[in-house]
């Protein structure tokens, strides 16, 4: 029998998400006789203790007798229990300086730590995550930004809604001008969430070529992939294989879309070394038409030059003045209104938790019982008081030898 404890989130600001909903815990306990899940009591999470109790789930104060402890955010160092197995987002695999002590402590306490971000298949594709809900909330917030900038409508914030269904109802207030054009980048989980909201709004999708050349008397959007907004510097044909292998020979071709777009919502993955999508000079151009940027990807000092800092759930928007390259008010006519929240799924904790739990049950839970495909092994960053071979590249980071 494997006993799993869903831990109380201890990081500040508090996170209301949890790996499994009450119904999902009951499903696991009924259908997996080799697994028992209990829930540590919490006053923080959106799903209340009483909702778990109603599903016949045991709610406990102490989780010290559990074999596996599952949370969402980084576990505070003082809360770590030695010799246990933990699952959470550790934010250490990119050598994040602010979590070096956390990884050092995990190793010192001989904890086996499995990072959700590193749960991948044999091809390296991520199996679970919150990306879709980042896209859903990020797209909704982009329209919130448009409403705040233009004063044409007022949307209730997503985090103030009980769930996604209430948020969807709010979207009936959204009114866009005729011929309003929206451009999005990306094709993964985040983009799927963006597309879901645009579909709810019944905004028509058009191909990039028509988007560039045609006028419409209703709002439209287009979805761009790397070959749409990048080009080779030598003007030779674009190939994705070469782009992913070495992007140094490529440059952005996004400006043609910026000339005809009103809103940009980013849902792409951007790797270091890839071309900037929107430069500071692009933003200064009199041809640059975009006035609302929903930067769901939120890479600071990255591919979108007007994203100069992350915003927050409580203060989601800021203005960017292309002339001064500094922050300004959001409705300054010459400014760009930026939404760049870096923890978007936290705004819909119930729905995001349910979606995450569904993916975990389908794609990860069977491997807890039999890891013959080495899914858990690949995602284990440390165990038995040391880094695992796959994460040996973190050695200098753990030893404090790297300045980041």
C-alpha positions as CSV (number, residue, x, y, z in Angstrom):
1,X,0.0,0.0,0.0
2,X,1.3,3.4,-1.0
3,X,0.0,6.2,1.2
4,X,-0.1,9.7,-0.4
5,X,-0.6,12.9,1.6
6,X,-1.8,16.0,-0.1
7,X,0.1,18.7,1.8
8,X,-1.0,22.1,3.0
9,X,0.6,24.8,0.8
10,X,3.0,26.8,2.9
11,X,4.6,29.2,0.5
12,X,3.6,32.9,0.5
13,X,1.6,34.3,-1.2
14,X,-0.7,31.4,-0.5
15,X,-1.6,29.1,-3.4
16,X,-5.2,27.8,-3.4
17,X,-4.5,24.8,-5.8
18,X,-4.1,21.2,-4.9
19,X,-3.1,18.1,-7.0
20,X,-6.5,16.4,-6.8
21,X,-10.1,17.5,-6.3
22,X,-12.3,15.8,-3.6
23,X,-14.0,13.7,-6.3
24,X,-10.6,12.7,-7.8
25,X,-9.3,11.6,-4.4
26,X,-12.3,9.4,-3.9
27,X,-11.9,8.0,-7.4
28,X,-8.3,7.0,-6.6
29,X,-9.1,5.5,-3.2
30,X,-11.9,3.4,-4.7
31,X,-10.2,2.3,-8.0
32,X,-6.6,1.9,-6.9
33,X,-6.5,-0.7,-4.0
34,X,-2.7,-0.3,-3.7
35,X,-3.0,3.5,-3.1
36,X,-4.6,5.5,-0.3
37,X,-4.8,9.3,-0.5
38,X,-5.3,11.5,2.6
39,X,-5.5,15.3,2.7
40,X,-3.8,17.6,5.2
41,X,-6.1,20.1,6.7
42,X,-5.9,23.6,5.2
43,X,-7.7,27.0,5.5
44,X,-5.9,28.2,2.3
45,X,-7.0,26.0,-0.5
46,X,-10.1,26.7,-2.6
47,X,-11.5,23.2,-2.1
48,X,-12.4,23.1,1.6
49,X,-11.8,20.3,4.1
50,X,-15.5,19.7,4.3
51,X,-15.7,18.9,0.6
52,X,-13.1,16.1,1.0
53,X,-14.8,14.8,4.1
54,X,-18.1,14.6,2.1
55,X,-16.4,12.3,-0.4
56,X,-15.2,10.0,2.4
57,X,-11.7,11.3,2.3
58,X,-9.6,11.3,5.5
59,X,-8.5,14.9,6.4
60,X,-5.6,14.8,8.8
61,X,-3.3,17.2,10.7
62,X,-0.1,15.2,10.4
63,X,1.1,13.6,7.1
64,X,4.3,12.1,8.7
65,X,3.1,8.5,8.2
66,X,2.6,9.0,4.4
67,X,5.0,7.6,1.9
68,X,4.5,10.3,-0.8
69,X,3.8,13.9,-0.1
70,X,2.3,15.9,-2.9
71,X,1.9,19.7,-3.2
72,X,2.0,22.4,-5.9
73,X,4.5,25.1,-5.0
74,X,7.9,24.8,-3.4
75,X,7.7,23.4,0.1
76,X,9.2,25.7,2.8
77,X,12.5,24.4,4.1
78,X,11.2,24.2,7.7
79,X,8.3,22.0,6.6
80,X,10.4,19.4,4.9
81,X,10.3,15.9,6.4
82,X,13.4,13.8,6.1
83,X,13.5,10.5,4.1
84,X,10.2,11.1,2.4
85,X,9.2,11.3,-1.3
86,X,7.9,14.7,-2.4
87,X,6.2,15.8,-5.6
88,X,6.0,19.5,-6.4
89,X,7.2,22.2,-8.7
90,X,10.7,22.8,-7.3
91,X,11.9,25.6,-9.8
92,X,15.4,24.4,-9.5
93,X,16.2,22.7,-12.8
94,X,17.2,26.0,-14.5
95,X,19.5,26.7,-11.5
96,X,17.2,29.3,-10.0
97,X,19.3,31.1,-7.4
98,X,16.4,31.7,-5.1
99,X,15.8,27.9,-4.6
100,X,19.4,26.7,-4.2
101,X,18.9,26.3,-0.5
102,X,15.8,24.3,-1.1
103,X,17.6,21.8,-3.2
104,X,20.5,21.6,-0.8
105,X,18.1,20.8,2.0
106,X,16.3,18.2,0.0
107,X,19.6,16.4,-0.5
108,X,20.7,16.9,3.1
109,X,17.4,15.4,4.4
110,X,17.8,12.4,2.0
111,X,14.5,13.3,0.3
112,X,13.4,11.8,-3.0
113,X,12.1,14.8,-5.0
114,X,10.0,14.4,-8.1
115,X,9.5,17.6,-10.1
116,X,6.2,17.8,-12.0
117,X,8.0,19.8,-14.7
118,X,10.3,16.9,-15.4
119,X,7.6,14.3,-15.8
120,X,8.2,13.5,-19.5
121,X,7.7,10.7,-22.0
122,X,10.6,8.9,-23.7
123,X,10.6,11.7,-26.3
124,X,11.0,14.4,-23.7
125,X,7.5,15.8,-24.0
126,X,5.9,17.0,-20.8
127,X,3.1,14.9,-19.5
128,X,1.3,17.2,-17.1
129,X,1.2,20.9,-16.2
130,X,-0.9,24.0,-15.7
131,X,-0.2,25.5,-19.1
132,X,-3.7,25.2,-20.4
133,X,-5.1,27.3,-17.5
134,X,-2.4,29.8,-17.9
135,X,-3.7,30.3,-21.5
136,X,-7.4,30.4,-20.4
137,X,-6.9,33.0,-17.7
138,X,-4.3,34.9,-19.7
139,X,-6.6,35.3,-22.7
140,X,-9.5,36.4,-20.4
141,X,-7.2,38.9,-18.7
142,X,-6.2,40.3,-22.1
143,X,-9.8,41.3,-22.7
144,X,-9.9,42.6,-19.2
145,X,-6.9,44.8,-20.2
146,X,-8.7,46.0,-23.3
147,X,-11.8,46.9,-21.2
148,X,-9.7,48.8,-18.7
149,X,-7.8,50.7,-21.4
150,X,-10.8,51.7,-23.4
151,X,-13.4,51.9,-20.5
152,X,-15.8,50.2,-22.9
153,X,-16.7,47.4,-20.4
154,X,-15.7,46.2,-17.0
155,X,-15.0,42.5,-16.4
156,X,-15.0,40.8,-13.0
157,X,-11.5,39.4,-12.3
158,X,-11.0,35.7,-12.9
159,X,-9.8,35.1,-9.3
160,X,-13.0,36.7,-8.0
161,X,-15.1,34.1,-9.8
162,X,-15.9,30.8,-8.1
163,X,-14.9,28.8,-11.2
164,X,-14.4,28.9,-14.9
165,X,-18.2,28.7,-15.6
166,X,-18.7,32.0,-13.8
167,X,-15.8,33.5,-15.6
168,X,-17.3,32.4,-19.0
169,X,-20.5,34.1,-18.1
170,X,-18.6,37.3,-17.5
171,X,-17.4,37.2,-21.1
172,X,-20.8,38.2,-22.4
173,X,-19.8,41.8,-21.4
174,X,-17.0,41.8,-23.9
175,X,-17.6,44.1,-26.8
176,X,-14.9,44.6,-29.5
177,X,-14.8,47.0,-32.4
178,X,-15.5,45.8,-36.0
179,X,-12.4,44.7,-37.8
180,X,-10.6,44.2,-34.4
181,X,-7.6,41.9,-35.1
182,X,-5.9,39.6,-32.6
183,X,-2.7,37.7,-33.2
184,X,-1.5,34.8,-31.0
185,X,1.7,32.8,-31.0
186,X,2.2,29.2,-30.0
187,X,0.7,25.8,-30.5
188,X,1.1,23.9,-27.2
189,X,-0.8,23.7,-23.9
190,X,-0.9,27.5,-23.3
191,X,-2.2,28.1,-26.8
192,X,-4.9,25.5,-26.4
193,X,-6.2,27.5,-23.4
194,X,-6.1,30.8,-25.4
195,X,-8.0,29.1,-28.3
196,X,-10.7,27.9,-25.9
197,X,-11.5,31.4,-24.8
198,X,-11.5,32.8,-28.3
199,X,-13.8,30.0,-29.3
200,X,-16.2,30.9,-26.4
201,X,-16.2,34.4,-27.7
202,X,-17.0,33.1,-31.3
203,X,-14.1,35.1,-32.7
204,X,-13.4,33.8,-36.2
205,X,-10.0,32.3,-36.9
206,X,-8.4,33.2,-40.2
207,X,-5.1,32.1,-41.8
208,X,-2.1,34.4,-41.5
209,X,-2.1,35.4,-45.1
210,X,-5.7,36.6,-45.0
211,X,-5.1,38.2,-41.7
212,X,-2.4,40.4,-43.3
213,X,-4.2,41.3,-46.4
214,X,-8.0,41.4,-45.8
215,X,-10.3,43.7,-44.0
216,X,-13.2,42.3,-42.0
217,X,-16.3,43.9,-40.5
218,X,-16.1,41.7,-37.4
219,X,-13.3,40.6,-35.0
220,X,-10.9,37.9,-36.2
221,X,-7.7,36.3,-34.9
222,X,-4.8,34.3,-36.4
223,X,-2.5,31.8,-34.8
224,X,1.2,31.9,-35.6
225,X,3.9,29.3,-35.4
226,X,7.6,29.8,-35.5
227,X,7.8,29.7,-39.3
228,X,5.2,32.5,-39.5
229,X,7.0,35.0,-37.4
230,X,10.7,34.1,-38.0
231,X,12.8,34.1,-41.1
232,X,16.3,33.2,-42.1
233,X,18.7,36.2,-42.3
234,X,20.0,34.9,-45.6
235,X,16.5,34.7,-47.0
236,X,16.8,31.0,-47.7
237,X,13.7,28.8,-47.0
238,X,12.7,28.4,-43.4
239,X,13.1,24.9,-41.8
240,X,11.9,24.2,-38.2
241,X,14.7,21.6,-37.8
242,X,17.4,24.2,-38.4
243,X,15.6,26.8,-36.3
244,X,15.5,24.5,-33.3
245,X,19.0,23.3,-33.8
246,X,20.5,26.8,-34.0
247,X,18.4,30.0,-34.1
248,X,21.3,32.4,-34.5
249,X,20.8,32.5,-38.3
250,X,17.2,33.7,-37.9
251,X,15.4,36.9,-37.1
252,X,11.9,38.1,-36.3
253,X,9.3,38.6,-39.1
254,X,6.6,39.5,-36.6
255,X,6.4,43.2,-37.6
256,X,4.2,42.5,-40.6
257,X,1.5,41.3,-38.2
258,X,2.1,44.1,-35.7
259,X,1.2,46.6,-38.4
260,X,-2.3,45.2,-38.7
261,X,-3.1,43.8,-35.2
262,X,-4.8,45.5,-32.3
263,X,-4.1,42.8,-29.6
264,X,-1.3,40.3,-29.2
265,X,-1.6,37.2,-26.9
266,X,1.6,35.1,-26.5
267,X,1.4,31.4,-25.9
268,X,4.7,30.3,-27.3
269,X,7.7,28.6,-25.9
270,X,10.8,30.8,-26.2
271,X,14.3,29.4,-25.8
272,X,17.4,31.5,-24.9
273,X,19.1,32.4,-28.1
274,X,16.0,32.5,-30.2
275,X,15.2,35.9,-32.0
276,X,13.3,38.5,-30.1
277,X,9.7,38.6,-31.4
278,X,9.1,42.3,-30.7
279,X,12.1,44.6,-30.2
280,X,12.3,48.1,-28.6
281,X,12.7,49.5,-32.0
282,X,9.7,47.7,-33.3
283,X,7.7,49.3,-30.5
284,X,8.9,52.8,-31.5
285,X,7.8,52.3,-35.1
286,X,4.8,54.5,-36.2
287,X,3.6,51.4,-38.0
288,X,3.3,49.3,-34.7
289,X,-0.4,49.1,-34.2
290,X,-0.8,46.8,-31.2
291,X,-2.1,48.5,-28.1
292,X,-2.8,45.5,-25.8
293,X,-0.3,42.7,-25.1
294,X,-1.3,39.7,-23.1
295,X,2.1,38.1,-22.4
296,X,1.0,34.7,-21.0
297,X,4.5,33.3,-21.6
298,X,5.9,36.2,-19.5
299,X,9.6,36.0,-20.3
300,X,11.2,39.0,-18.6
301,X,13.9,40.7,-20.7
302,X,12.9,38.2,-23.3
303,X,11.3,38.2,-26.7
304,X,8.6,40.8,-26.1
305,X,10.3,44.1,-25.3
306,X,7.4,45.8,-23.6
307,X,7.3,43.0,-20.9
308,X,9.7,44.7,-18.5
309,X,8.4,43.0,-15.3
310,X,5.9,40.5,-14.2
311,X,2.6,41.9,-13.0
312,X,0.5,40.4,-10.2
313,X,-2.9,38.9,-9.8
314,X,-3.9,41.9,-7.6
315,X,-2.3,44.5,-10.0
316,X,-2.4,42.7,-13.4
317,X,-1.7,45.6,-15.8
318,X,0.9,48.2,-16.5
319,X,1.6,50.6,-19.3
320,X,4.7,50.7,-21.4
321,X,5.9,53.9,-23.1
322,X,7.8,53.0,-26.3
323,X,9.5,56.4,-26.4
324,X,10.9,56.4,-22.9
325,X,11.1,52.6,-22.6
326,X,9.6,53.0,-19.2
327,X,6.4,52.1,-17.3
328,X,3.5,54.4,-17.6
329,X,-0.3,54.5,-17.0
330,X,-2.3,51.8,-18.8
331,X,-4.6,54.2,-20.8
332,X,-2.0,56.6,-22.0
333,X,-2.9,56.8,-25.7
334,X,0.7,56.4,-26.8
335,X,1.4,53.5,-24.4
336,X,0.9,49.7,-24.7
337,X,-1.2,48.1,-22.1
338,X,0.7,45.0,-20.8
339,X,-0.7,42.0,-18.9
340,X,2.2,39.8,-17.7
341,X,1.0,37.8,-14.7
342,X,3.4,34.9,-14.1
343,X,1.1,32.7,-12.0
344,X,-2.1,32.8,-14.0
345,X,-3.5,29.4,-13.1
346,X,-3.8,30.5,-9.5
347,X,-6.8,32.7,-10.6
348,X,-8.9,29.6,-11.2
349,X,-7.6,27.2,-8.6
350,X,-10.6,24.8,-8.7
351,X,-10.6,24.2,-12.4
352,X,-6.9,24.3,-12.7
353,X,-6.6,21.6,-10.0
354,X,-9.2,19.4,-11.6
355,X,-7.5,19.6,-15.0
356,X,-4.1,18.9,-13.4
357,X,-5.5,16.0,-11.3
358,X,-7.1,14.5,-14.4
359,X,-3.8,14.5,-16.3
360,X,-1.9,13.0,-13.3
361,X,-4.4,10.2,-12.9
362,X,-4.3,9.3,-16.6
363,X,-0.6,9.7,-17.3
364,X,1.3,9.4,-14.0
365,X,-0.6,7.4,-11.4
366,X,0.0,4.0,-13.1
367,X,3.7,4.6,-13.0
368,X,3.6,5.0,-9.2
369,X,2.7,1.4,-9.0
370,X,5.0,0.1,-11.8
371,X,7.6,2.5,-13.3
372,X,8.7,0.1,-16.0
373,X,8.8,3.1,-18.5
374,X,10.9,5.1,-16.0
375,X,8.6,8.1,-16.0
376,X,9.1,8.7,-12.3
377,X,12.8,7.8,-12.5
378,X,13.4,10.5,-15.2
379,X,11.7,13.1,-13.1
380,X,13.6,12.3,-9.8
381,X,16.0,15.2,-9.2
382,X,17.5,13.8,-6.0
383,X,17.3,10.8,-3.7
384,X,19.4,9.0,-1.1
385,X,21.2,12.2,-0.2
386,X,22.5,13.1,-3.7
387,X,21.6,14.3,-7.2
388,X,20.5,11.6,-9.6
389,X,22.7,11.1,-12.7
390,X,20.2,12.8,-15.0
391,X,20.5,16.0,-12.9
392,X,24.3,15.9,-12.3
393,X,24.4,19.2,-14.3
394,X,23.1,20.9,-11.2
395,X,26.2,19.9,-9.1
396,X,27.9,23.3,-9.4
397,X,24.6,25.0,-8.6
398,X,24.1,22.9,-5.5
399,X,27.7,23.5,-4.4
400,X,27.3,27.2,-4.7
401,X,29.9,27.5,-7.4
402,X,27.7,29.2,-10.0
403,X,26.9,32.9,-10.0
404,X,23.4,33.3,-11.6
